[in-house]
Amino acid sequence: QMADPFLYDTGERSQYGCLGHEVQIEHIKAYVCRPSFFTDKAVIVIHDIFGWLFPDIRYIVDLIAGHGYITICPDFFKGTDPWKTTDHWADFADWMKHHDPMKVDKEADVVLKYLKEQCGAKKIGIVGFSWGGMAVHHLMLKNPQLTAGVSLYGRIIRDSEERYNLLNPTFFIFGEKDHTISYDQITLLEEKLKQYCRVAYKIKVYPGQVHGFAQLKPEDMKPDDKPYIEEARKDMMDWIKMFI
């Protein structure tokens, strides 16, 4: 019996009026939001299991764009169904086999090409949440075009030594009460990065926070969690701004 990966009810989210627009890039759709002025800095946002249409992730895209970045959330599920709140967790492992966060390289390349050629981006960062956090960890080991990355509560899934040799600065954000990621795993990540990583990295655990905490919209936050959510967002943006 697999535990539900999420402790919050995604059905109780408020709607969100998006500030950006959708584009088609080769075989993928994407949601893009641009700042009001020209910039050659961009950030790719990788969604969680609920996909690129989920209100929370679009809110994050708009939030990052508000800091002065061309921000894009591609549909990394390539038109296939995201996980839905009505799906049964017993089917989750099987669904994950067909939605592998380690198989995002082709889509990332398509988006990087679009950002460079169509948007004039020179420096590109990446942030990802949960499923997307796993994808960010993978891409920061594989793709030198990504200047900096932030992985938010991505499960630490492979304990092979090459998993720690990051190409560019990466920040790992976790919630203390995330029951999908044990404290032991975070400690191991820290030990291994110390041993193998040759670039800047950071790991931070936010007190009392559950899986998925950092992507809530203001009206969906609980008052006790709000300071930690806001701190995590600020930390995420500070990391991006430091390198991009």
N, C-alpha and C positions, 0 to 999 in steps of 0.2 A: 504493500500500500504506500503510494507516494504521497508525501504531504503536499497540500496545495502550496504552490510557490509564492502565492500572494496572500497577505493578511488583510488587504483592503478589498472592498467590493467595488469592482470597476463599473458596476451598473449605477452607482450613486454619484457619478461625476456630473458636474455642471457642463453645459455646452460651451463652445468657444467660437467666437466670431474671428476667423483668421484674417491676418493682415497681408499675407502673401498670396501666391497663385500657384497653380499646377502647371508643370511642363512635361513634355515627352522627350526623353533623351535616349536615342536608339531604342533598345528593347525595354526600357524602364520608364515609369512615371516617377515624378518627384515633386515635392512641395518646396517652393523657394520663397524666401523673404529677403529683400535687400534693404540696406539702410537708405536714407534719403539723399546721401551724398556718394560720390564715387570713392571706391576703395579697391585695392588689389589684394585684400585679405579675405579669406573665406573659411567657413567651418562646415564640415559634413556632420550631420546628426544621424546616428543609427538608432532606429526605433526598437522597442521591446517586442515581445511576442504578439502584442495587440496591433502591430503594424503601423504604417505611415499615415493612416487616416485618423488615428486615435487623437482626440482633442488635446490630451496632455502633451503629446510630442510636438504638436503644431504650436502649442503655447511656448514650448522651449525654443523652437526654431525662431519664433518671433522675438523672444526674449534676447537671444544671442544676436540677432540682426540689430536689435535696439542698441547693442554695444558697438555697432559699427562694422559688422561682418556680413558679407554675402553668405547667407545660411541656407543649407539645402538638406532636406530629408528625402532620400530616394526610397522607393518601394523595394527593399531588399528581398521581399518575397515574390517579386516578379509577377504580380497579378494573381498569385495563388492566395487562398484564404489565410488570414491571420488566425491566431488562436482566439476563440470567442468565449465569453463568460458562460455560455450555455454548454460548452464542450465538457466532456468528462475527463478528469485528471488521469484516469486509467489509460487513456489514449495518448497522454502527453509524450511519453517516450517515443512512440511511433511517429507522432507529429514532428518531433525534434529531428528524427532521422531524415525527414524530407525538408527540414528547415535548419540546415547546419550552419552555425555562426562561423565555422572555419572555412566555409565555401563562399566567401563574399568578394574574393579578389577581382573577379571579372567585372562585377558591378562597380566596385570601388574605382577600377581603372576607367570605366566609362564616365563616371561622375568627375573624376580628376581631370580627364580630357576636356569635358564640357566646361568646367570651372576655369581652366587655363585658356582654352581657345575661344569660348563664347563670352566669358565674364571677365577676362583679363586678370584672373587671380594669379598672384605670384607666390604667396605663402598660404598654405592650406592646413588647417587643423581638423581634428575629428573628436567627437564626443559620442558616447553610446551608453544606453541604459539597459541593464539586465541582459537580455539576449544580445542587445547592441553593445553592451560592455564587454561581453565575450568576443564579439566581432572586432572591437577596437583593440583588445589585447592581441588578437591574432594579427591584425593589420599592422600594428606597431612593431611587430617582429619581421614583417614581410615587405612593407612598402616604404622605401626611403623618401618618397614624395610627400609623405605626411610629416609636417614639421613638429607637431606636438599632438598628444592624445590625452583624453580623459575617459577612463573606464569607470562607469558607475555601477556598482554591485553586479558585476559580471562574475558568474561562478568560475572558480579556478579549476579547470577541468582536466588538464593534462600535466602530470608531473614528469615531464622530460626536461633535460637540462637546457635544451635550446629555447624553451619557453620563457627564459629570463633574459635573453640577450637582445634587449630592446634596441631599435635603431635610432630612436629619437625620444625626447623627454615625455614621460607618461606619468599621469597622476591616477591613482586608484582610490576610489571613494567607496566606503562600505557603511552599512548601518549595523550598530551593535546588536540589535535584536533580529537580524535577518536570519531566519532559520533555514535558509538554503545555502548559507555560507558559514562554516564554523570558524571560530576564532583561531583554531589550530591551522586552518588553511591559510588564513591571513598572515599568521606568524611565519609559516613555511615560505609564503610568497616573499615576505620581508627578508628572511635569511638568504634565500636563493638570489634575490635581486642584489643584495649586498655582495654576494659571491660572483655573480656573472654579469651584472649590468654595468655598462661603461658610459651610460648617459645619465642625465638628471632624472630622478624618479621621486615619487612621494606616495605614501600610503596614509590615509586618514580614516578613522572610524568615528562615526557620529553617535553620541550617547542616545540610547533608547529608541533608535530608529529602525524601522522594519524595511523589508525589501520594497523597493519602488518609492521610497520616501521623497526623493529629490525632484520628482517631476510633477508634483501636485500643483495645481493652479491655486492662487491665494484663497479663493472662496471655498476650496476643498480641503484646506489645511486645518488641522486641529490646533488650537492655541498653544498647547504644550510643545508641539512639534515645530511650529512656525520658525522659531529662532534657529533651529538646526537646519531646516530646509533652506532658509535664507543664507545661512553661513555656507552650506554646501554649494549653493549656486554662486555665491561670491567667490569662494575658493576655486570653483571650476573656471569662472571667468578670469580670475587673477592668473591662473596657470596658462590659459590661452593667451592672455595679454602679455605675459612675460616672454613668450616665444614667437608670437605671431602679431 
